[in-house]
Amino acid sequence: MTRADVIVIGGGANGTSTAFHLASRGVKNVLLLERRQLGAGATGKSGSLVRMHYTNEPESRLAFESLKVFRDFRNIVGGDCGFEPIGFLQIVPRGYEAALARNVARQQRLGIATEVVTPGRLNELLPGCRTDDVGAAAWEPQSGFADPNATTFAFAEAARRLGATIETGCEVLRILTERGRVVGVETPRGRVEAPVVVLVPGAWAAPLLAPLGLDFGLVPHRIQITIFRWPAGFTRRHCVVIDAIHQSWFRPEGAATTLIGVELGAGHADPNAFDEGVDPEFVATCRNALAGRLPAMREATMRGGWAGMISMSADGRPIIDQIPSVAGLYCMLGDSGTSFKTSPAIGKCLAEWIVDGKPRTADLTPFRSTRFAEALPWHDEDNYGGQGLTISR
Ligand SMILES: Cc1cc2nc3c(=O)[nH]c(=O)nc-3n(C[C@H](O)[C@H](O)[C@H](O)COP(=O)(O)OP(=O)(O)OC[C@H]3O[C@@H](n4cnc5c(N)ncnc54)[C@H](O)[C@@H]3O)c2cc1C
């Protein structure tokens, strides 16, 4: 293809969702270019928690709009996203009870099914859990987790059915501009012209942004997860949990294992040369965090793990925008370890913006790229003390 109406760069959950939503809104020549394979970035490695609980309304809104898609994926997109609505618990330490209550109230006003639960009720929702260190918890009965690869493949397949072209193994080397507007991209297979380009490259953004004079302070981070086999006697599948006391997040994986990640703090890494395996020290950290909440897991056997690359923005929130200095260039950058669950709504909003002139599903102003230059980075009043964190924030 030498000409497209819209080129999407990146075949993760957000890129494929955008391609699907563009095609379903009638855009004829959508071309998605992925340098490796679908799901090669953060998406393929994602823990893929689908929860509505955030310490701010804009992210909860994107998550809630996305939940509607995950719940009815077969009808809206087609195929199977592997969504399992097994319920979600947000656990916070003492001192944050009031903040949690305010966040839950905010989410309830959006229509999200959520409630504050006492430590007593926690034991019913997460049998065998330690509660003496818990300040409060929030419960979302309709949340859970999905299969990030299946979701991405299904978005791509649906986009294809609607006429989009998905090319894997094709790296975009440069975004081409003329007189301040996008005119196409350059690839090893040649140039493709297009008046609109959507940049969704995950942790690999820098080489495409720098030649355009754009620097949003994005930092690639290596994020790990570990999987533990449940010990003898532990047989009941648990719900999805973010434990702000141990800065961990976990969910079941299959019928008898738990997938867990723990925050390690800032970790710059080269997205083109990182260890895809899990560090031995990280396994021990995860076992401690898991046993700290579910003491029976002290005897859980490690069964595997991996690492993936995310892109942290300077304030830990994604940048979803039409770049003001480059007409025709839209982006979803700085996923900040939290943008799988919101990918259905992010793709929809970007498609609405491109086709209808503005996003309708959600207001994207809080996610604007200029907030850093304006010295107005994001700050949530009702946070749980983990502002610099990634996935468990
Ligand atoms: C271990 C781990 C656990 C996580 N857990 C959760 C979770 O529980 N819940 C949640 O919501 N999020 C979670 N995340 C974050 C989530 O997975 C990401 O935010 C999300 O998948 C980002 O999707 P994306 O499409 O924006 O980017 P990516 O999935 O990173 O996709 C970007 C794609 O662009 C391609 N690309 C880059 N440059 C080019 C180029 N020049 N030309 C062509 N293609 C290019 C890459 O190869 C890649 O496939 C987790 C991430 C990790 C790593």
The ligand as a Gaussian input file, in Angstrom:
#p B3LYP/6-31G(d) Opt

LIG

0 1
 C        3.998000      -7.066000      33.239000
 C        2.934000      -6.070000      32.881000
 C        1.737000      -6.070000      33.570000
 C        0.730000      -5.152000      33.255000
 N       -0.471000      -5.225000      33.910000
 C       -1.496000      -4.414000      33.522000
 C       -2.772000      -4.574000      34.102000
 O       -2.966000      -5.402000      34.987000
 N       -3.790000      -3.792000      33.630000
 C       -3.590000      -2.847000      32.659000
 O       -4.550000      -2.154000      32.280000
 N       -2.360000      -2.667000      32.111000
 C       -1.330000      -3.444000      32.522000
 N       -0.102000      -3.304000      31.953000
 C        0.101000      -2.216000      31.004000
 C       -0.533000      -2.533000      29.670000
 O       -0.177000      -3.822000      29.264000
 C       -0.108000      -1.479000      28.666000
 O       -0.416000      -0.188000      29.177000
 C       -0.805000      -1.650000      27.329000
 O       -0.769000      -2.984000      26.910000
 C       -0.175000      -0.733000      26.300000
 O       -0.695000      -1.046000      25.039000
 P       -0.211000      -0.216000      23.778000
 O       -0.933000      -0.762000      22.599000
 O       -0.364000       1.237000      24.071000
 O        1.362000      -0.466000      23.699000
 P        2.200000      -1.807000      23.415000
 O        1.437000      -3.025000      23.786000
 O        3.539000      -1.621000      24.025000
 O        2.298000      -1.840000      21.845000
 C        3.142000      -0.988000      21.108000
 C        3.478000      -1.714000      19.824000
 O        4.085000      -0.810000      18.924000
 C        5.066000      -1.501000      18.194000
 N        5.989000      -0.498000      17.667000
 C        6.798000       0.318000      18.376000
 N        7.495000       1.120000      17.550000
 C        7.127000       0.812000      16.282000
 C        7.509000       1.280000      15.010000
 N        8.435000       2.227000      14.868000
 N        6.924000       0.746000      13.903000
 C        5.972000      -0.218000      14.044000
 N        5.585000      -0.735000      15.233000
 C        6.154000      -0.213000      16.358000
 C        5.698000      -2.419000      19.234000
 O        6.367000      -3.501000      18.659000
 C        4.463000      -2.835000      20.041000
 O        3.903000      -4.056000      19.567000
 C        0.943000      -4.197000      32.236000
 C        2.143000      -4.187000      31.527000
 C        3.126000      -5.119000      31.840000
 C        4.410000      -5.125000      31.054000

